[in-house]
Structure formats: structure tokens, C-alpha cells
Amino acid sequence: MFSRVSTCGLTGLDGHLIEVETDISNGIPAFDIVGLAETSVKEARERVRAAIKNSGFKFPDQRITINLAPADIRKDGTDFDLPIAIGILVAAKIIPEESVRGYFISGELALDGSVRSVPGMLCKAIAANELHYSKMMIPAQNLPEVSVVKGIEYFPVNSLKEAVDHFSGEAAIRPAELLEVSGKSAIPSGLDYSDVRGQRHAKRALEVAASGGHNVLLIGSPGSGKTMLARRLPTILPDLSFEESLEITKIYSVAGMLPPHTSLISERPFRAPHHTMSAASLVGGGRIPKPGEVSLAHHGVLFLDELPEFGRSTLDILRQPMEDGFVCIARINSTITYPCRFMLVSAANPCKCGYYGDPVKPCTCSPREAERYLSRLSGPLMDRIDIQIQVPTLQYRDLESSKPEETSAEIRKRVNRARAIQKERYRDLNIFCNAMLTGAMVREYCKVDEEGTRVMRSAFDKLKLSARAHDRILKVARTIADLEESPVIRAPHIAEAIQYRSLDRSFMSWNSD
């Protein structure tokens, strides 16, 4: 007795067809799963056995062999439970063989036969669509997640008994009505830049950063408002496109972090990991690599507070993902690539005590100690941070001022206009903001007038900038020009961009190791 049931496996964000082949033969009773199955898949034997019995069906008292084909691809996860159980019942003649043809089946089984949700269902639905499958049987809890993928009939089930009744024709399940999916971007609620008093220079820098997708470092004394400014950055970021929302949702689906009843993530991610995190947690990893914080921040913000407190080796791992926009995790069994196009926003105190250069509170550190504290940040990493600004301590007159501050909605309008200009300019280049420009693109799209060129040449010699820093100044200047809707970069744009870079040479001597 033999059966074949189709399901889906995942490698990173990519789904691929897995055939669950079941053979039931006479002999000493046994239940074996082969085909490069990890421990979580092999444990399905006990879950499937108990689920079949507790659903009111007889478990075959024979030799059962399950092969997960192709056998050279490693399988992991609990989403093979339901197709394995269905395969056994088909081979045992409890379910007609022809009834399961054309179905993609996925789901985890509880011991009582109920079906639980599994991660990565959105990616599986996309794979099923690409493989021209028109029917999927999925856990009912996963239905909102797959609503974004049209062209497939979804049959949600809550238990193994429901699935068997459907395939045997006793109680057919009607295809689910998909939820309406809105592609409209949502604005994070509860936070607004109107809450921040003063700090106009820092707000302007963050507006420029949001408009061009630039990385930012905020340096200032404790209590100056660095974290408050950073946490409000998502409120001024440009609207998410449908494609961006889909990419973010796929990552969170695979990571098992998609909120319940969510079909599409409509807010840009904001990730703020603690400085004690490991390198694997930051970029992703594990025996079966999962997305790290850089991927969970895709199309959003990765906020690293107390930046010098992170391990230097951990921070230096960021350099390649920041440059490439993706992270490649190599393991002995596979190599998985996750996207990670994020804005790095970081905050740091100027020294160990936090008050070096503060006009109000005296610092207990020597200049050498302050330099040693920030020298934990390598020069190559600092070169990749486009905007480096000091956030001064607030004065009392700023706190008592009754003048209304500009709202996030007003800033966001300007950011959206600047991004629209960039989207139109780069429509044939597969990039969407100035921060993504390559060296060749900088020379083509960052045209500077004669006076601006003189300012740039003087700053390059005086600040001893690297070639990468030169290009990043031009990218920031291009963004400032876009905010003013200027086709050419002029001297004031260059001057403001240099002002955002001068910190790495004027405040201290960065390590170039």
C-alpha cells in the first residue's frame, strides 16, 4: 500500500516541493521517517500516531515507511505532521487516493488531533502558486497570513478529523473567503516628533536620513533625547509599498513572529536589540539558520542604543550587510540568504561617564579615556554611517517653551515628496533611495555645481576623508537637494552634508583598523 502527498519545505524564504511518500507493508510493526529528516520531523512519529488514534481512526499495526523526497534536501520543522498523517490514512485506504491529488498540505498536529499553525505559511503559499498548485489545506490560524496570495483555494482545518472528513467526502470544506488585504502603510501610533522639545538640528538630520535612507549616529550626554528621537523615526519614514510589505511579512512569517490575524505587515519594523546580543542573533544563524535582527529590520530601522557597549566583533559583522543589503549564512548543509536593507540608527555617549564636552555637568573622564571609549567603533564601520551628529543637552528655555513643535505628519509629507523624486529618478535601476547608490551611480546622479565642488575639495583635504566618506557626503547632499527639489547639488547642500560628517574627525580620532 503506497501513497503520495504534496507539501512544502522552506530554505530561507524560498519554498520547494516535498513529496511525502508512504509505504505500508506486512512485517514487524515499525514507523520510520527517512529523507534527511531533522529531530523535529522524526518526532512527528509520536504526534502522528497519537493524533490518528485520538481522532477515532485505527493506526496501522504494520511496517510504515515515510520518505520525504527529494531525499537530499534537509527537512526541519513540525509542518510535515499533517501531510504525514494524511499519507498514512491514504495508504491505509481510509482516505481515497485521488481525493488528495492537487493539494498542498501543511500543518502541525497536537496529540488530540487538533491542527496548529506553522511558521512560513506565506512563503509556502507563494511557492505553491509558482508551482501551479490550485489547492492548499492549511491550519485555520494561518488563513489571514495567506490572504495576500491569490489564485489558490484554501481549505482551513482545525483538526485531523476535519481533514479526513473533507477528503473522504463526508463533510466537505468550502474554500475559505480570503480577507481583504490593504496595501496602505500604517503610521506607528502613540509617538510623534511634536513630543520632542528643541533639538531642531537633530530633527533636521533625521529628516534627511529618512528622506534618503541614510544611516545615523547620535552622540550626546545621557538625557539629551537620543533614544526619544530614534524611536520616533518610523513615524516620518516614507509609506511602505505593497512589495516592501510583502517582503517584511515573509521574513516575519518564516521567523514565526507574525502577529495573530495579520495578513500583511503595514508598519516599518523598528528593532532595538540589547547590547549583550550575540553575533548570530544580530545577523541570523542557528543550526537551521533563522533571520536575525538585521533581517527583521528589513525596510525599517535597526536601533543600536549604547553603541560602544556592543562587542566590536559583533558590530563589525554589520559592515557587509549594510553594504550589500542581504546577509548570506553558510552552514555545512546549506547556504541561506536573507534580505536586510535597513536604516542603522545608533546612539552613544561621548565617554564612559557620558558627559565629555557637556556644558552643564562636568566629565570625570580624561580626553584619552573619552577617545578610548569611542575608539571601540572601528573606522570602516563609521565610514558606513552617513550622518554623525551631536545631540546637545537641552536648555531649560527649550523645555518651558510653549511654541508648538512640528508634527511627524508634516515632516513625513516632505520625506514622501523627496522619496517620490528618488523613485522616479531610479525607476530603471532597481533601487529606491539615495543611500543605495553605488560608486558609479554617485558619479552619474550626484552632479555638483562649481562652487559646491570647491567646498567638497576643501573638506576632503582638511578632514582627511576616505573615498567612501566622500561618496556618502555626496549621497547625503543629493538627499538635501531632493528635499529642496533641486536637480543640481549646490554649495549649501554640500556644506550641510559635511556638517553631518564632521563628527568623525573633529570630535575624536576614529580607529582605522
PyMOL commands that set and color helices and strands:
alter all, ss='L'
color gray80, all
select helices_A, chain A and resi 39-42+44-54+81-91+97-100+121-130+140-146+160-168+193-195+200-212+226-231+233-235+242-254+279-283+293-296+307-309+312-316+319-324+367-374+379-383+396-400+408-425+434-436+439-445+450-463+467-483+491-499+503-506
alter helices_A, ss='H'
color red, helices_A
select strands_A, chain A and resi 2-11+14-25+30-34+63-69+103-105+108-109+115-116+135-139+153-157+216-220+270-271+284-285+290-291+301-304+326-330+335-339+343-348+387-391
alter strands_A, ss='S'
color yellow, strands_A
deselect
rebuild
show_as cartoon
